[in-house]
């Protein structure tokens, strides 16, 4: 009976050792996974920061382009007004020249 109990104890010790090994393996795997999680979390954070910076840069570029576009539109409107004035002046001069030419004849 004593031999049977000793064998049973040995079996329990073997099972405990196997469970301890599995536990150590799982703890190691968990540790590795936690490190991967930390790494991926940091990568995500870095990516989000980079995305925010790029979005802000894009907003600034768009704002500057809109302002530049408004300036160019104003400049174009001024040039169109100047062109219209010059056309009117040209017509006026043609009329005056025709009158002068007619008087000269």
GROMACS elastic network, one bead per residue, 0.5 to 0.9 nm:
[ bonds ]
;  ai    aj funct       b0    kb
    1     5     6  0.62490   500
    1     6     6  0.85525   500
    2     5     6  0.50824   500
    2     6     6  0.60825   500
    2     7     6  0.85185   500
    3     6     6  0.50147   500
    3     7     6  0.60906   500
    3     8     6  0.85193   500
    4     7     6  0.50478   500
    4     8     6  0.61190   500
    4     9     6  0.86120   500
    5     9     6  0.61060   500
    5    10     6  0.85264   500
    6     9     6  0.50110   500
    6    10     6  0.61502   500
    6    11     6  0.85739   500
    7    11     6  0.61339   500
    7    12     6  0.85955   500
    8    11     6  0.50009   500
    8    12     6  0.61835   500
    8    13     6  0.85779   500
    9    12     6  0.50083   500
    9    13     6  0.61060   500
    9    14     6  0.85861   500
   10    14     6  0.61439   500
   10    15     6  0.85502   500
   11    14     6  0.50657   500
   11    15     6  0.61374   500
   11    16     6  0.84904   500
   12    16     6  0.59563   500
   12    17     6  0.84756   500
   13    17     6  0.60387   500
   13    18     6  0.85107   500
   14    17     6  0.50473   500
   14    18     6  0.61493   500
   14    19     6  0.85388   500
   15    18     6  0.50116   500
   15    19     6  0.60498   500
   15    20     6  0.84498   500
   16    20     6  0.59470   500
   16    21     6  0.84914   500
   17    21     6  0.61043   500
   17    22     6  0.85546   500
   18    21     6  0.50960   500
   18    22     6  0.61594   500
   18    23     6  0.84537   500
   19    22     6  0.50135   500
   19    23     6  0.59055   500
   19    24     6  0.84856   500
   20    24     6  0.60548   500
   20    25     6  0.85027   500
   21    24     6  0.50708   500
   21    25     6  0.61111   500
   21    26     6  0.85366   500
   22    26     6  0.60356   500
   22    27     6  0.84754   500
   23    26     6  0.50789   500
   23    27     6  0.60372   500
   23    28     6  0.85260   500
   24    27     6  0.50240   500
   24    28     6  0.61082   500
   24    29     6  0.85269   500
   25    28     6  0.51141   500
   25    29     6  0.61181   500
   25    30     6  0.85046   500
   26    30     6  0.59330   500
   26    31     6  0.84281   500
   27    31     6  0.60397   500
   27    32     6  0.85727   500
   28    32     6  0.62017   500
   28    33     6  0.85829   500
   29    32     6  0.50691   500
   29    33     6  0.61240   500
   29    34     6  0.85323   500
   30    33     6  0.50140   500
   30    34     6  0.60165   500
   30    35     6  0.85690   500
   31    34     6  0.50428   500
   31    35     6  0.62372   500
   31    36     6  0.86347   500
   32    35     6  0.51459   500
   32    36     6  0.62340   500
   32    37     6  0.85926   500
   33    37     6  0.60551   500
   33    38     6  0.85886   500
   34    38     6  0.61782   500
   34    39     6  0.85676   500
   35    38     6  0.50145   500
   35    39     6  0.61122   500
   35    40     6  0.85388   500
   36    40     6  0.60363   500
   36    41     6  0.83932   500
   37    40     6  0.51085   500
   37    41     6  0.59264   500
   37    42     6  0.84930   500
   38    41     6  0.50123   500
   38    42     6  0.61231   500
   38    43     6  0.84912   500
   39    42     6  0.51764   500
   39    43     6  0.61091   500
   39    44     6  0.85831   500
   40    44     6  0.60091   500
   40    45     6  0.84760   500
   41    44     6  0.50391   500
   41    45     6  0.61314   500
   41    46     6  0.85701   500
   42    46     6  0.60577   500
   42    47     6  0.84481   500
   43    46     6  0.50779   500
   43    47     6  0.60432   500
   43    48     6  0.85295   500
   44    47     6  0.50024   500
   44    48     6  0.60587   500
   44    49     6  0.85595   500
   45    48     6  0.50934   500
   45    49     6  0.61832   500
   45    50     6  0.85821   500
   46    49     6  0.51037   500
   46    50     6  0.61192   500
   46    51     6  0.85127   500
   47    50     6  0.50430   500
   47    51     6  0.60244   500
   47    52     6  0.85630   500
   48    52     6  0.61257   500
   48    53     6  0.85969   500
   49    52     6  0.50908   500
   49    53     6  0.61970   500
   49    54     6  0.86129   500
   50    53     6  0.50966   500
   50    54     6  0.61433   500
   50    55     6  0.85290   500
   51    54     6  0.51035   500
   51    55     6  0.60301   500
   51    56     6  0.85314   500
   52    55     6  0.50505   500
   52    56     6  0.61177   500
   52    57     6  0.85343   500
   53    56     6  0.51018   500
   53    57     6  0.61155   500
   53    58     6  0.85364   500
   54    58     6  0.60068   500
   54    59     6  0.85016   500
   55    59     6  0.61160   500
   55    60     6  0.86161   500
   56    60     6  0.62189   500
   56    61     6  0.85904   500
   57    60     6  0.50913   500
   57    61     6  0.61372   500
   57    62     6  0.85656   500
   58    62     6  0.60332   500
   58    63     6  0.84419   500
   59    62     6  0.50966   500
   59    63     6  0.60297   500
   59    64     6  0.85343   500
   60    64     6  0.60523   500
   60    65     6  0.84549   500
   61    64     6  0.51117   500
   61    65     6  0.60234   500
   61    66     6  0.85157   500
   62    65     6  0.50298   500
   62    66     6  0.60564   500
   62    67     6  0.85614   500
   63    66     6  0.51368   500
   63    67     6  0.62243   500
   63    68     6  0.85725   500
   64    67     6  0.50824   500
   64    68     6  0.60482   500
   64    69     6  0.84255   500
   65    69     6  0.58957   500
   65    70     6  0.85014   500
   66    70     6  0.61365   500
   66    71     6  0.85904   500
   67    70     6  0.50918   500
   67    71     6  0.62754   500
   67    72     6  0.86398   500
   68    71     6  0.50210   500
   68    72     6  0.61338   500
   68    73     6  0.85350   500
   69    73     6  0.60113   500
   69    74     6  0.85126   500
   70    73     6  0.50086   500
   70    74     6  0.61511   500
   70    75     6  0.85338   500
   71    74     6  0.51098   500
   71    75     6  0.61244   500
   71    76     6  0.85769   500
   72    76     6  0.60078   500
   72    77     6  0.84838   500
   73    76     6  0.50115   500
   73    77     6  0.60974   500
   73    78     6  0.85588   500
   74    77     6  0.50752   500
   74    78     6  0.61817   500
   74    79     6  0.86023   500
   75    78     6  0.50756   500
   75    79     6  0.61492   500
   75    80     6  0.86113   500
   76    80     6  0.60728   500
   76    81     6  0.85368   500
   77    80     6  0.50786   500
   77    81     6  0.61870   500
   77    82     6  0.86053   500
   78    81     6  0.50806   500
   78    82     6  0.61453   500
   78    83     6  0.85663   500
   79    83     6  0.60337   500
   79    84     6  0.85190   500
   80    84     6  0.61216   500
   80    85     6  0.86179   500
   81    84     6  0.50750   500
   81    85     6  0.62261   500
   81    86     6  0.86187   500
   82    85     6  0.50746   500
   82    86     6  0.61473   500
   82    87     6  0.86294   500
   83    86     6  0.50176   500
   83    87     6  0.61443   500
   83    88     6  0.86149   500
   84    87     6  0.50854   500
   84    88     6  0.62348   500
   84    89     6  0.85367   500
   85    88     6  0.51140   500
   85    89     6  0.60591   500
   85    90     6  0.84979   500
   86    90     6  0.59533   500
   86    91     6  0.85550   500
   87    91     6  0.62079   500
   87    92     6  0.85386   500
   88    91     6  0.51032   500
   88    92     6  0.61276   500
   88    93     6  0.85812   500
   89    93     6  0.60807   500
   89    94     6  0.85058   500
   90    93     6  0.50721   500
   90    94     6  0.61042   500
   90    95     6  0.85800   500
   91    95     6  0.61467   500
   91    96     6  0.85415   500
   92    95     6  0.50843   500
   92    96     6  0.61338   500
   92    97     6  0.84949   500
   93    97     6  0.58653   500
   93    98     6  0.83782   500
   94    98     6  0.60128   500
   94    99     6  0.85029   500
   95    98     6  0.51063   500
   95    99     6  0.62239   500
   95   100     6  0.85788   500
   96    99     6  0.50467   500
   96   100     6  0.60694   500
   96   101     6  0.84895   500
   97   101     6  0.58685   500
   97   102     6  0.83317   500
   98   101     6  0.50233   500
   98   102     6  0.60084   500
   98   103     6  0.85897   500
   99   102     6  0.50711   500
   99   103     6  0.62364   500
   99   104     6  0.86033   500
  100   103     6  0.51089   500
  100   104     6  0.61096   500
  100   105     6  0.86637   500
  101   104     6  0.50306   500
  101   105     6  0.62530   500
  102   105     6  0.52368   500
